C-alpha cells in the first residue's frame, strides 16, 4: 500500500502537499492542518510539561 503525500485543503478542498505553508489555490495558511492535529500537539506539549515539572 502506497501512502500519498497529499491532503485536502481545509478551505478549498484541492489536494495539496502535507506541510506546505500556503495553499497554491486559495492562499490559506497551513492548509493541511486540521483540528485533530492541533489537539494532538497540545496534548503532547501538556504531557511533556507535566512530566518535566513532576520530576523537578
Backbone torsions as a table, in degrees:
resi	resn	phi	psi	omega
1	UNK	NA	124.9	-178.4
2	UNK	-97.0	126.0	179.2
3	UNK	-90.1	129.1	179.9
4	UNK	-86.2	158.3	-179.7
5	UNK	-101.7	30.4	-177.8
6	UNK	-119.1	145.0	173.0
7	UNK	-134.9	161.9	176.3
8	UNK	-79.6	137.7	173.1
9	UNK	-66.3	136.3	-177.1
10	UNK	-73.6	-10.2	-179.2
11	UNK	-103.8	-54.3	-174.0
12	UNK	-105.9	-3.6	177.5
13	UNK	63.3	15.3	172.1
14	UNK	-76.1	154.2	175.9
15	UNK	-74.4	125.7	177.9
16	UNK	-130.2	159.2	177.6
17	UNK	-69.7	145.0	176.2
18	UNK	-66.0	137.6	173.1
19	UNK	85.3	4.4	177.8
20	UNK	-76.5	156.5	-174.8
21	UNK	-78.4	-41.9	-179.4
22	UNK	-134.4	146.2	175.0
23	UNK	-71.4	128.7	179.9
24	UNK	-71.1	-14.4	-177.9
25	UNK	-93.5	-49.0	-176.1
26	UNK	-111.6	-16.3	175.9
27	UNK	87.0	6.1	-179.3
28	UNK	-69.0	145.2	-180.0
29	UNK	-78.4	138.7	179.7
30	UNK	50.0	64.5	-174.0
31	UNK	-69.4	-22.3	-175.6
32	UNK	-96.1	-0.1	179.6
33	UNK	-86.2	124.9	176.5
34	UNK	-113.5	175.9	-173.1
35	UNK	-63.8	-32.1	178.4
36	UNK	-62.5	-41.6	178.5
37	UNK	-64.0	-38.8	-179.9
38	UNK	-65.2	-46.1	179.8
39	UNK	-65.8	-36.7	176.7
40	UNK	-62.5	-43.4	-179.7
41	UNK	-66.5	-41.6	177.4
42	UNK	-61.8	-42.8	179.3
43	UNK	-61.3	-44.1	-179.7
44	UNK	-63.7	-43.8	-179.9
45	UNK	-63.3	-45.1	179.7
46	UNK	-64.7	-40.1	178.6
47	UNK	-62.7	-46.7	179.7
48	UNK	-64.0	-42.0	178.3
49	UNK	-64.0	-39.6	178.3
50	UNK	-65.2	-43.1	177.9
51	UNK	-65.3	-41.7	-179.6
52	UNK	-62.3	-46.5	-178.8
53	UNK	-72.1	-28.1	178.8
54	UNK	-66.8	-37.9	-177.4
55	UNK	-93.0	10.4	177.5
56	UNK	-86.2	NA	NA
